[in-house]
Amino acid sequence: MNTATVPTPTPSTAGARPAAALSLRGVTKTYGQLRALDELDLEIGNGEIVALLGPNGAGKSTAMEMMVGLAVPNSGEVTVLGADPVTATRTGLIGTMLQAGALLPDQSVRSMLRMLHALQAHPMPLDAAVEQADVADLLKRRIGTLSGGQAQRVRFAIALLGDPRVLLLDEPTVGMDIGTRRAFWDQMRTVAATGRTVVFATHHLDEAEREAGRVIVMDRGRVVADGTGPEISAIVGGRVITLRGAEPGQVAQLPGVESAAADETEPARVRALCSDSDAVLAALFTGPLAGSVHEVLVSAPGLEEAFLRITDHSDTDTDTDTDTDGADR
């Protein structure tokens, strides 16, 4: 598959190309017989907002661990703004919001933030981190009493404490309802507007399509697509039909439907990728589902359909060196 490309960063006025925010060159990582990263090449420029996508086992988590020095490659080189990842993490060049980042359940949010703030080499003012992460209403709460979404907001505040130039977010909105997710991204846009580089891994493809200027799709330890959301979406032809009043299995049986599933953001809606939308519409309104379906919309395919197409291995042999046991490495 041809990989969409993104222009390289513009050279500085002094004529020297500035160090990339994140650079992985020929990075390979194995765990026993498992090849989590396979000569991965990836470069992210300063100030970019990048979504990192991939199915479970694609290598996203391993790549992010490399970026902050939690894992060491078997071969290849990883740098953060020209520094090695351990130095970048220690000096606050990069801040990380990990999905399973440990929190102290018996501490108040305020006391934990103060403690971690004191450990930073070049800290952001604590009040600024609290405001940017929108956790002022949680400061008196004990960590152990927070909901999953509230705990994620606290992890975001922790990631900001070192005033990092690069932010690495692993599934930042996991545990959040739709309203809280939208509020989080409102805050994130404010943070990104300061010129920071933001890289986030997510399973919410609508977030990637809406928030990222660049989308990188990983599969089997390598980059398999790299470009804007529209560039990657253009890989898929046909049309998408969404509707209410039917089950995905019913819609999948209609002529002209390639696949059908519940919509990610509105589970009551069915989202179907169609090779022949005219045939599908005719079947919907003249067949057994006539009279029950409603709110039928036809649109061009989006990032979700492209992602499924790019990472579909149904027609290829399984490579046991790059498969996993289900862990999202």
Buried (B, 14 or more C-beta within 10 A) or exposed (E): EEBBEBEEBEEEEEEEEBBBBBBBBEBBBBEEEBBBBBBBEBBBBBBBBBBBBBBEBBBBBBBBBBBBBBBEBEEBEBBBBEBEBEBBBBBBBBBBBBBEBEBEEEBBBBBBBBEBBEEBEEBBEBEEBBBBBBBEEBBEBBBEEBEEBBBBBBBBBBBBBBBBBBBBBBBBBBBBEEEBBEBBBEBBEEBBEEEBBBBBBBBBBBBBBEBBBBBBBBBBBBBBBBBBBBBBBBBBEBBBBBBBBBEBEBBBEBEBBBBBBEBBBEEEBBBBBBEBBEBBBBBBEEEEBEEEBEEBEBEEBBBBBBBBBBBEEEEEEEEEEBBBEEEBB
